[in-house]
């Protein structure tokens, strides 16, 4: 099989290299307190896109630091209530995708909530200085400020806040909510279930945002992780602050969050992945203590992998 990282037997025991800040648990409890204090000011607007068996809405809510977050919400018309729901997250710099992408779950009787990450390719705001989009640079945004101002912190909180909003919808059974996504979406799936442990099932596919120091040491700070190299080249060319930088990134490193997950996990990993190296994904996976399994695709990298959508649907039918 291709070997771009550790042998498989080592991957199953690897728990990560990036430093864990001593106060990371207190950090996230403080963050959740900030999130819970917000009036979300939920707004539902019927979309111009509609289908016979479901109602489609543009849903907006206010997240931390005042950002208005946009969500595509698809609600089945004839499903029993309360019914299960799925929260979906997209890849880095992209957006929530087409409405039609959500209709398979709606046809099965599930409500679907697909979030646009703030400041990326969709309709959610980034209120850091100017309203609108910033598109990328989100991993390093806030590294020169207090850790509470890391942009990825706010995006992680948006996922948990959305899950709570979904669970409070009268048509949704709060005990039957799942989360899913690939790449950044896989990372946000793990973050969501870490910060909102009522998520019952989660299906992350080759998750991003884990074990930054391992990425750096593998010389793979390119593509999705290119910001790490850009940051050092522009702001710390002699790496005098390298230890400080990786410790601060530890606050938004999934390996330090996934021990909080309570739901059942089905993760997908391609062993030929050079965008999000398998060891970084396993660093997050191996710190999960709830029921879990991982689907391994030896010949696939960070790309469309056959069967994954079908296997995810079968897994989510367990809701």
Buried (B, 14 or more C-beta within 10 A) or exposed (E): EEEBBBEBEEBEEBEBBBBBBEEBBEBBEEBBEBBEEBEBEEEBEEBEEEBEEBBBBBBBBBBBBEBBBBBBBBBBEEBEEBBBBBBBBBBBBBBBBEBEBBBEBBBBBBBBBBBBBBBBBBBBBBBBEEEEBBEBBBBBBBBEEEBBBBBBBBBBBBBBBBBBBBBEBEBBBBEBBBBBBBBBBBBBBBBBBBBBBBBBBBBBBBBBBBBBBBBBEBEBBBEBBBBBBBBBEEEBEEEEBEEEBBBBBBBBBBBBBBEBBBBBBBBBBBBBBBBBBBBBBBBBBBBBEBEBEBBBBEEBBBEEBEEBBEBBBEBBEEB
